[in-house]
Amino acid sequence: MHIEIKTERLLLRPLCMNDIDTVHLYASDAELTRYMLYLPNSNVEESRRFIEAATSEWSKSAPEFFEFAVVSDGIHIGAVCLYLSENGTKGEIGWILNKEYHGKGYASEAAVAVLEYAKSIGVTEVCAHCDSRNRASENVMRRIGMKLESSDGIRFYKKSSESASELMYISRL
């Protein structure tokens, strides 16, 4: 399956192995990924396995998740994902951008496009989670119209054995 979504400034397309260098650049950045559950990647092989899983999912006729590369002016700057529930009516969205592209509205623009795509395939509700200290992601959730559903979650970071409070936002499509 090959889906491309164009916004005013961005192209969202399937993440692929050609993106390995740019994926590893942001996925291995300890500062950038400090609030990400499964990151940072310790080596390029971890990034490669992630992309292999994403490309394998894109090859299915009915993917369970979509990992979109976020491309600006021909440059891969990050990713936005949509993971679907078993029956496909609910989803979870997430995003990551190379820190050089923060503060320009790209995450919000990409997330809105993926929410529109989710609605077009029958998803009626999408959630997003973030560490309560991650104000940037929380601000994206608010900007794209998501509403705070829960502020009493706990997230556990396997790589650091740290835990933190978690927020959950919901968008009903």
Secondary structure as UniProt FT lines:
FT   STRAND          5..6
FT   STRAND          10..14
FT   HELIX           17..19
FT   HELIX           20..27
FT   TURN            30..35
FT   HELIX           44..58
FT   STRAND          65..72
FT   TURN            73..74
FT   STRAND          75..84
FT   TURN            86..87
FT   STRAND          90..97
FT   HELIX           99..101
FT   TURN            102..103
FT   HELIX           106..120
FT   TURN            121..122
FT   STRAND          125..131
FT   TURN            132..133
FT   HELIX           135..143
FT   TURN            144..145
FT   STRAND          147..157
FT   TURN            158..161
FT   STRAND          162..172
//
